[in-house]
Amino acid sequence: MSIKESHFSFADRLAIGRFDIDEVTALSGISRSSLYRDIRDGKLTIIKDGRRTLVFGPTLQKYLAQGSPDAPPAPKSMRKPTTPPTKPSRKSTRSGRKEA
């Protein structure tokens, strides 16, 4: 069942429902392989229903709140401004050698 076909609201499903892997990747914006890596690393808990891999709504809500390094980057307007590193200056002498 896809997100659109659910009989419950999205808020209800996050509170008490469960989501399959395709729905989790669609909601989180990360790839299946990154999601399975997070599952393997213990960042996301799953349940098995036969061959299906499912994630409980409250678990998914916590996972989405903590973010993932593979999630799409924030828009530029939300990022902190960075200043480029400055290069140390070197003085030249008459002989052509450089002083530190």
Buried (B, 14 or more C-beta within 10 A) or exposed (E): EEEEEBEEEEEEBBEEBBBBBEBBBEBBEBEEEBBBBBBEEEEBEBEEEEEEBBBBBEBBEEBBEEEBEBEEEEEEEEEEEEEEEEEEEEEEEEEEEEEE
